[in-house]
Amino acid sequence: MSDHTIPYKIYLSETEIPSAWYNLRADMKNKPAPLLNPGTHQPMTAAELSGVFCDELIEQELDDTTPFFAIPEPIREYYRTYRPSPLVRAYHLEKALGTPAKIYYKFEGNNTSGSHKLNSAIAQAYYAKKQGLKGVTTETGAGQWGTALSMACSYFGLDCKVYMVKVSYEQKPFRREVMRTYGASVTPSPSMETAVGRKILAEHPGTTGSLGCAISEAVEVATSIPGYRYVLGSVLNQVLLHQSVIGLETKTALDKYGITPDIIIGCAGGGSNLGGLIAPFMGEKLRGEKDYRIIAVEPASCPSFTRGKYAYDFCDTGMVCPLAKMYTLGSGFIPAPNHVGGLRYHGMSSTLSQLYADGLMEAVSVPQTSVFEAAEYFARVEGILPAPESSHAIRVAIDEAVKCRESGEEKTIVFGLTGTGYFDMVAYEKFHDGKMSDYIPTDEELKASLDKLPVV
Ligand SMILES: *Cc1c(COP(=O)(O)O)cnc(C)c1O
C-alpha cells in the first residue's frame, strides 16, 4: 500500500449527512430547457403538472434558481439508517493495475435496495405522504428503483404500485419478491390493465417492454385513481437534486484529506447518480473556481449521449408525458433485450444534456462484455460484487488508470459505484458462459427511431 495517510474508507459522521440538497441548475448560465406541454408546446406549469406529480416535488422540478433546498428532518432520519455512504480508496485495484493513479469510489450499494435510488425514493415518498396522498405509482426497469420506492413507501405508510419492464420481471423474480415483501404490488409491463398497455401490446405483440412503456402505464394509473401520483426514479431535475447527497458527501470526504479529483466518472442511464455525484464539482466548474474532467459512461446498446440527438422528445413510449429537451434515441427506441442493465432509457436528464451540449462534460459508450470484464476484475480485487450499471463506470475508471500507467501521471480518479449486483446473476451467468452479446444498434435503426421525434 503506497499511501497510508488516506484510510481505505473515508467515513463521515452522521452529523455530516448534508442538511440541504444542492440544486446545480442555480449555477448554470444556460438553464436546462423546460418541460413542454405535448399539446400546446408551451412550458408546463405547476398547475398542469399537479395531476401527475406531488406538489412540493413540482416546485423542486421547476426551480432553476434556488441553490439549496433544506432536507426535511424525517428524510434525514431515514438517511441515517444507511448514510453517510463510504468513499473507498481502491488500493487493491490500483495495485492490481500497477497504476500511479489514485482511485476512489463512492459506494451507494450499502442499503437493502442495493443502489443510490433510495436517496430519491425516500424524499419522494415523504412529500407524497405530506400531501396526504394514498399512494404512488411508478415504473421499474432492472428493479432497483421499484425496490427502493417499496422500501420508502412502507416506511411512510403509502401504497406503491410498480409497473416492471416485462423482461426484468421474468429474469428477476427475486427483485419482484423483495418489492412485495415491502408491500408493493408489481405488474409486468406492458400489461392489459391499462389502455396504453393494451395499445402497445396490440402494436408490438410479444414485446419484452421498455422503461418508456412502463412509464406510460404508471402515469395512466396515477392520473386515473384519486389520491395517487406518479413518481420517477431518474431523469427529472428533482431526482438529480435529491441525489446531490452523493456528491456533497464525496466532496466533504475528499476535502477532509485535501484531495482534489482530476477525473470524475459515473454511469449514465437517466443521469441521476451522475448528476448527483458531480453536482458540487460541476458547480465549482460553472462558477469558474475549479476544473475537472467529468465523464458519463453509457452502454453502446443504448447510447443517448454519444449517438442520440439533442431535441425535444416524449419521456415515454405512449407519448402521454410532457416533452423534455434531452439527448434522445427517440421515445420508440427499445433496446435489445440482451442488454440487462438499468441503463436502457431512451433519453437523458435535461440538466446533464445541457451541460453536455455546452461542452462541460464528456461521454463515452462501452460494449457490454467489456463492462462485465471490468466488473469481474473489480469484484476479484476489491471484493464488492458490482451492479452491471455501476460497472460501466468501473470500465472507464480502469481505462483511465491504465492510461496513467502508460503516461506515468498520478491522476486522482473518483467514480460512482452505484450499487451491488446480487440480482444480476443471470447476466453474470451469460457472461461466464460466453453467451453475452454486444448488440449495438445500427445507424439505420437509430435513424428510424429518431425520424419519429416530435416536431417542436
Ligand atoms: C438505476 C441505476 C443506475 C442508472 O440510473 P441513473 O439515473 O442514470 O443513475 C445506475 N446504477 C444503478 C445501480 C442503478 O440502479
The ligand as a Tripos MOL2 file, in Angstrom:
@<TRIPOS>MOLECULE
LIG
   15    15     1     0     0
SMALL
NO_CHARGES

@<TRIPOS>ATOM
      1 C1        -30.8060    2.9210  -11.8960 C.3       1 LIG1
      2 C2        -29.3880    2.6580  -11.7270 C.ar      1 LIG1
      3 C3        -28.4290    3.3530  -12.4800 C.ar      1 LIG1
      4 C4        -28.7750    4.3210  -13.5670 C.3       1 LIG1
      5 O1        -29.6320    5.3590  -13.2680 O.3       1 LIG1
      6 P1        -29.1770    6.8690  -13.2280 P.3       1 LIG1
      7 O2        -30.4230    7.6240  -13.0260 O.co2     1 LIG1
      8 O3        -28.5080    7.1660  -14.5070 O.co2     1 LIG1
      9 O4        -28.2720    6.9960  -12.0830 O.co2     1 LIG1
     10 C5        -27.1020    3.1140  -12.2230 C.ar      1 LIG1
     11 N1        -26.7110    2.2100  -11.3050 N.ar      1 LIG1
     12 C6        -27.5990    1.5220  -10.5750 C.ar      1 LIG1
     13 C7        -27.0910    0.5340   -9.5810 C.3       1 LIG1
     14 C8        -28.9590    1.7310  -10.7530 C.ar      1 LIG1
     15 O5        -29.8300    1.0490  -10.0150 O.3       1 LIG1
@<TRIPOS>BOND
     1     1     2 1
     2     2     3 ar
     3     2    14 ar
     4     3     4 1
     5     3    10 ar
     6     4     5 1
     7     5     6 1
     8     6     7 2
     9     6     8 1
    10     6     9 1
    11    10    11 ar
    12    11    12 ar
    13    12    13 1
    14    12    14 ar
    15    14    15 1
@<TRIPOS>SUBSTRUCTURE
     1 LIG1         1 GROUP 0 **** ****
